[in-house]
Amino acid sequence: MKNFTYFRPTTPEQAVALLENRWGNTELLAGGTDLHDLQKEYVAQPARVVSLSGVNALAGIRVEEKSVRIGAGAKLADIANHAELKRLFPSLTDAADQIGGPQIRNMGTLGGNLCQRNRCWYFRDEHTNCLLKTGQRCFALDGENKYHAIFSQGHRCVIVNPSTLAPALIALGASAVVQGPNGRRTIELGRFFRAPGANNEREHVLEANDMVVEVTIPRSNLANASYEVRHKQAYDWPLVQAAVSFERGDGGVRNPRVVLGHVAPTPHVAEAAARSITGQAVSEATAGAAGRAAAQDAKPLSQNGYKVKLVEVAVKRALIIAAGQKRYWEV
Amino acid sequence: MAQVFQVIGTRPIRHDGLDKVTGRAQYGADIQLSGMLHGRVLRSSHAHARIKSIDASAALKVPGVEAVATAADLPESGDRIAHLGEGAVNLRHLSSNCLARGKVHYKGQAVAALAATNPHIAEEALALIKVDYEPLPPVMDVREAMKDSAPKLHADVFTEEMGQLKKDKPSNVAKHFQFKLGDVHKGFAQAAVTVEREFHTATVHQGYIEPHNATAMFNPDGNVTIWCSTQGAFTVRAQVSELLQIPVSRIKVVPLEIGGGFGGKIRVYLEPVAAVLSKKTGKPVKILMDRAAVFEGTGPTPGSYIRVKLGADKTGKLVAGEAYLAYEAGAFPGSPIGPGAMCIFACYDIPNVLIDGFDVCVNKPATAAYRAPGATNAAFASETVVDEICRQLKIDPLEFRLKNGAKEGTRRADGPIYPRIGMIETVEAAKKHPHYVAPLAPGSSPFPRGRGVASGFWFNIGLKSSVTASVNNDGTVSLVEGSTDIGGTRVSVAMQLAEALGIRAEDVRPVVADTDSVGYTDVTGGSRVTYATGWAAYEAAQDIKWQMLEKAAQLWKTDLDNVVYDKGVIRAKDDPAKKITFKELAEKIQHKGGIVVGRATVDPPWPGGAFATHIVDVEVDPDTGKVSILRYTAVQDCGKAIHPSYVEGQIQGGAVQGIGWALNEEYAYNAKGEMTNASFLDYRMPTSLDLPMIDAVIVEVPDPKHPYGVRGVGEVPIVPPPAAIANAIYAAVGVRMNELPMSPGRVVKALAAKK
């Protein structure tokens, strides 16, 4: 790890004032579960680290009349175990509960989960100078890409966004409150992420001197669920994730949102799947059809064709869970 | 006649237990010496390259940096072959594996090292060492490497073809040999069913929790002390002696507690480097590896390509077997191809066998031993083909094994005739086990479930062990041994001494000593410690017994033949009133009669070998390809289980590692030959949440040569799992998985191909 100067501000405004308008030289430190790994691997080499451990205003989960507000510093474990959140937004709490292991969930934060760097093994290799560092190309495009994007048309970098909270939050219509040098602004999470495609770009749209202070979720009675297809039960990322939400109506599903994780450089909104299930009663048949619709436009790379099938399964199962129906894959 | 035991077969608390659960046990990373420097190793960023130059001048200018070491600091070893506890080693290769000389042969190979006053300075300065490489094309796959057109790793490695060195042109194939029995052509001609299949297995790592470490202190008088985590202090001594050209008597190796080894902590990596840096600086130097260095810079077990052909007559009797095994040695010759070829058909009595083995260099880390080295790859192939034959002939797979299983008198293809062994007994126990009798274990889903079985063999070894045992005046015995305790062997060795003396296990105080404080002892490996070091403890107990009898005879002023030793009590034959306990006599001789110290060294014959038969129920999610293990039973012949808890622990641990190998683990390489998943996160070893409780079933067919019938238990449980799981997957969904790991992506692909 490269040596760095350590700052410990006590307000979001102070924290942002310590940031720079370029990436890389100064990094924000929340739970440290991602940044310290990157530093130890020399992938991140900040000269200055701004710790958020003294910024008390970032903690806290508040369930209000119109919305739920979760501080960017809220621990993943606190989100996973929050009784009211579990009742309202099981898609979010289930996703939080499956991240890493207990130690990771006790340290990792909501803001960190949204802004964490991707897991591409070329990006994570100190010696590989890929497009997201200062290099000219994405090595996964025609290299080892079995965990990479299957919805990557035209993207110059084929990472998958690593956040599992993001698909759930996007499906719930959540927004991020962002503190910048000139004050606060709100960004819908559906517009928060982007596919990085050039040197030093990040996986989101924030400027280098912005920070997330809070996420707000509109209160609603949306049916919602997240389903992850995983290889391991702990200390692993999903191979594919689907988060869904919809209104329950007499005429079947209304206003559904289907958001996929780990299939594209950003959380991937599967509009065809949403259209497919709209107005339908959720059943194995209709959910299966929505799953197939979700996978329809996938363009897998050389080694990740298997993920297309997993998209179908994840969407199907997420819809079944959200509808409160019998989980056909369990006895 | 079964022996009746007082201590053996009970479950006393292990002597090192308290220190371990309270965090007081001393591991290599805990070492702190005054004036100690911290070393770091610079590793190759290329899979294959010529080193044109190394310039450390900038690093040496960093304040706090005290020395840099490269291969130039190691004596030229020449092409000498040495036997260093892990089979024969070419010293030039071993030396180049510690610090690369001229070329690097894998990404992660050590190229240079430096020592500084703190680890941060060391790490920063390391980045200033400039290595000028001329990159060469790497070859990563065993069959690619065997082609004439493949890039050659070494200009001086030639094929040893059936014992003859073919010196005409360099080759990546370091060795080709055959084991032959009978006539396979005639054998296959008698077969009613013949099945031939190909298999691929990935490179996997032992995955011990504790990374390698070494601290060395080189004194001006030429004596060097090394503290490290090793499976064998004496093999570290021998290797350092050869690599640095120092007499063994000048080297003291202090083995610290070991956080797992599984075969991977026999070869030296850091020890000679720390010693060189200490010699250069005159200060103690400590070097620790991080996890990436462990994955990339130490020895995993080989990836392999295996072809197996088996034939059986219509009654289900095996008539012929043919196998072709090509194992990746990694950067230097020396894969476990020999044991792989030995084990592939070792569970069966097959009259006609032809086995071809190939040891092949590729640009991956030099492979090291891993729990029954080479046998798991082989069994995955052979036990899958056996399963196919059973299905074609509609024979129950355990019946098939009863019919064909190896027994006393069976000749193995590599020559030996089995003494008393327990293959058949494990199959009988598996057949009777409630797991095998019961219907498939209920799953958590309505998805297809299936049951598979597989057997495995590992030969186990004897080798040399020494102990001394001093009788204390409080009636206890201090037992000094040279065997690193990995799986609870302090207690299993102490129990054999206690049994022989008729005292409690708790009254033996075992200690694992450094190389100056105990007689020569070979490595903790080959499932040998409870067998051989336990045997030495038994012999030391006999030595103590005779001395105690002499003391009692002197005390009672009677003849030696008039005193007997019986379960910790010494009696006079002619006078029932004359008796004294071990403890009483121990106290007495402190004042009069003289001290009793027992000692023994043994080099016992090799044990009869260990056999295991595993049963597994799996559930396969046909949508996701995810395989879940519902129930797992591992039956094993242990000879005699000295401490059943640790025997069960070995069986469970081995089975779990085999399951990880089967379903999860692999070295992923990119086109440049770089490992892309050198972290526990990306390597995907299973956790407790991914596994059921493993039911360990101990079968006891005592080894008739050993005083207590011990056979050794540590290795064979890793052998059957991949094949057992592959067979269970077939039973569940009808696809034959012929490539490890059987990860969700591969299973989905296989299912799609079936449709």
Interface residues (C-beta under 8 A of the other chain):
Chain A: M1 K2 N3 K40 E41 G101 R119 W121 Y122 D125 H127 T128 F139 G143 E144 K146 V229 R230 H231 K232 Q233 A234 Y235 D236 L239 N304 G305 Y306 K307 K309 L310 E312 V313 Y328 W329 E330 V331
Chain B: S45 H120 E123 E124 D290 A292 P442 G443 S444 S445 P446 F447 D621 D623 T624 G625 K626 N664 A668 Y669 N670 A671 E674 T676 N677 F680 L681 D682 R684 P686 T687 L689 D690 S743 P744 G745 R746 V748 K749 A752
